[in-house]
Amino acid sequence: MSGPELPPLWRDLEFLAPMSPSRADDLARWVADGLTDGGTVLDVGCGWAELLLRVLEAAPRAVGAGVDLDADRVEEGRRRAAARGLADRTRLLAGPGAEAVEGPVEALLVVGASQVWGPDVDEGLPLDHAAALAAMRRQVVTGARVVHAEAVWSVPPTPAATARLSGRDDEFLAPAALADLVADHGFEVHAQEEADLAEWDAFEAGFTARWDRWLADHPADHPDAAAVSAAAAGQRAAYHQGYRGVLGFTFLRLVAV
């Protein structure tokens, strides 16, 4: 929402996705195991780079590059890299993800960022998975390990779920359909898993916490209080009365072939 300045999402979320710390650590170790001889891991849509930094902690000979449109999130990622002694191996850029790094890299993270290579999210159109996957394959060397995570329909979409999102049944694919599409674009599917409801509940709670923080820090008669309260209530209703258990998030571990 526009208007009041809300606290940053990273105050209440470790990742800008329904992903538990244990899952993130497991994904990071898998990527790092493919970087035993070093190399570059690129994170497109890195946010504050938490997953990228975990990969670098697990792969001490690797270097990392991350890109995100949000300059504040990128700056937070730089602070985290410095605090963890990773600044000399981390390069974070604010800008379009499609222009992140020249040349192929040895590992790639694309978590909820397929829209980088497709229509603007404000248009409410289906993700262009084919364009995203083709671009991802061009970005990596053969044998690269890739974590590609994206929203999916865990079950067939319901009117209550779609009404709270774009209103379209075709906004997302089923997990199996996305995996089949991936296999047609130069990747082998090593493994696939889905976020569980505990991860979703924690993500949604963290996502709405910024509005709660704002309300706690401002008087009830503040001119923006009603709008902030309505935004928080609307997000909770969208989730609990709409897409909870319907909208999913699938994690694909891919190897470029």
Backbone hydrogen bonds, N-H to C=O, Kabsch-Sander energy under -0.5 kcal/mol:
donor,donor_aa,acceptor,acceptor_aa,energy
6,L,4,P,-0.7
11,R,8,P,-1.6
12,D,9,L,-1.8
13,L,9,L,-1.3
17,A,15,F,-1.2
19,M,17,A,-2.1
24,A,20,S,-2.6
25,D,21,P,-2.6
26,D,22,S,-1.9
27,L,23,R,-2.6
28,A,24,A,-2.7
29,R,25,D,-2.3
30,W,26,D,-1.9
31,V,27,L,-2.4
32,A,28,A,-2.8
33,D,29,R,-2.2
34,G,30,W,-0.6
34,G,31,V,-1.2
35,L,32,A,-2.0
36,T,33,D,-0.5
38,G,35,L,-2.1
39,G,61,R,-0.6
41,V,63,V,-2.3
42,L,107,A,-2.3
43,D,65,A,-2.6
44,V,42,L,-0.6
44,V,109,L,-2.5
45,G,43,D,-0.5
45,G,67,V,-2.1
46,C,43,D,-0.7
46,C,67,V,-2.0
49,A,46,C,-2.2
53,L,49,A,-2.5
54,R,50,E,-1.7
55,V,51,L,-1.9
56,L,52,L,-2.2
57,E,53,L,-2.1
58,A,54,R,-1.5
59,A,55,V,-1.3
62,A,59,A,-2.0
63,V,39,G,-2.7
64,G,89,R,-3.4
65,A,41,V,-2.5
66,G,91,R,-2.4
67,V,43,D,-2.1
68,D,93,L,-1.9
71,A,69,L,-0.8
74,V,70,D,-2.0
75,E,71,A,-2.3
76,E,72,D,-2.0
77,G,73,R,-2.2
78,R,74,V,-2.1
79,R,75,E,-2.0
80,R,76,E,-2.3
81,A,77,G,-2.5
82,A,78,R,-2.3
83,A,79,R,-2.4
84,R,80,R,-1.6
85,G,82,A,-1.4
86,L,81,A,-3.4
87,A,81,A,-0.7
89,R,86,L,-1.5
90,T,87,A,-1.1
91,R,64,G,-2.2
93,L,66,G,-3.0
95,G,68,D,-1.6
95,G,93,L,-0.6
99,E,96,P,-1.4
100,A,97,G,-1.4
105,V,139,Q,-2.6
106,E,40,T,-1.3
107,A,40,T,-1.3
108,L,145,R,-1.9
109,L,42,L,-3.0
110,V,147,V,-3.0
111,V,44,V,-0.6
112,G,110,V,-0.7
112,G,149,A,-3.6
116,V,113,A,-1.9
117,W,114,S,-1.6
118,G,115,Q,-1.7
123,E,120,D,-2.0
124,G,121,V,-1.6
127,L,171,E,-1.1
129,H,127,L,-1.5
132,A,128,D,-2.2
133,L,129,H,-3.1
134,A,130,A,-2.4
135,A,131,A,-2.1
136,M,132,A,-2.5
137,R,133,L,-2.4
138,R,134,A,-1.7
139,Q,135,A,-1.1
140,V,136,M,-0.6
140,V,137,R,-0.9
141,V,105,V,-2.2
143,G,256,A,-2.7
144,A,141,V,-1.9
145,R,106,E,-1.1
146,V,254,L,-2.8
147,V,108,L,-2.5
148,H,146,V,-0.7
148,H,252,L,-2.4
149,A,110,V,-2.4
149,A,147,V,-0.6
150,E,250,T,-1.9
152,V,248,G,-1.8
153,W,173,L,-2.7
154,S,152,V,-0.8
154,S,246,V,-2.7
155,V,246,V,-1.0
162,T,158,T,-2.7
163,A,159,P,-2.2
164,R,160,A,-0.7
164,R,161,A,-0.7
165,L,162,T,-1.2
167,G,162,T,-1.8
171,E,168,R,-0.8
178,L,174,A,-2.1
179,A,175,P,-2.2
180,D,176,A,-2.3
181,L,177,A,-2.0
182,V,178,L,-2.4
183,A,179,A,-1.9
184,D,180,D,-0.7
184,D,181,L,-0.8
185,H,182,V,-2.0
186,G,183,A,-0.5
187,F,182,V,-0.8
188,E,255,V,-3.0
190,H,188,E,-0.9
190,H,253,R,-2.7
191,A,253,R,-1.4
193,E,251,F,-2.1
195,A,249,F,-2.9
200,W,196,D,-2.1
201,D,197,L,-3.1
202,A,198,A,-2.2
203,F,199,E,-2.3
204,E,200,W,-2.8
205,A,201,D,-2.3
206,G,202,A,-2.2
207,F,203,F,-2.5
208,T,204,E,-2.1
209,A,205,A,-1.0
210,R,207,F,-0.6
211,W,208,T,-1.0
212,D,208,T,-1.4
213,R,209,A,-2.8
214,W,210,R,-2.0
215,L,211,W,-2.4
216,A,212,D,-2.1
217,D,213,R,-1.4
218,H,214,W,-0.6
218,H,215,L,-0.7
222,H,219,P,-1.9
225,A,222,H,-1.7
226,A,222,H,-0.5
228,V,224,D,-2.4
229,S,225,A,-2.6
230,A,226,A,-2.3
231,A,227,A,-2.2
232,A,228,V,-2.2
233,A,229,S,-2.4
234,G,230,A,-2.6
235,Q,231,A,-2.1
236,R,232,A,-2.1
237,A,233,A,-2.3
238,A,234,G,-2.4
239,Y,235,Q,-1.9
240,H,236,R,-2.8
241,Q,237,A,-2.2
243,Y,238,A,-1.9
244,R,239,Y,-2.2
246,V,243,Y,-2.0
247,L,243,Y,-2.4
248,G,152,V,-3.8
250,T,150,E,-2.6
251,F,193,E,-3.7
252,L,148,H,-2.5
252,L,250,T,-0.6
253,R,191,A,-3.0
253,R,251,F,-0.5
254,L,146,V,-3.2
254,L,252,L,-0.7
255,V,188,E,-2.1
256,A,144,A,-2.3
257,V,186,G,-2.2
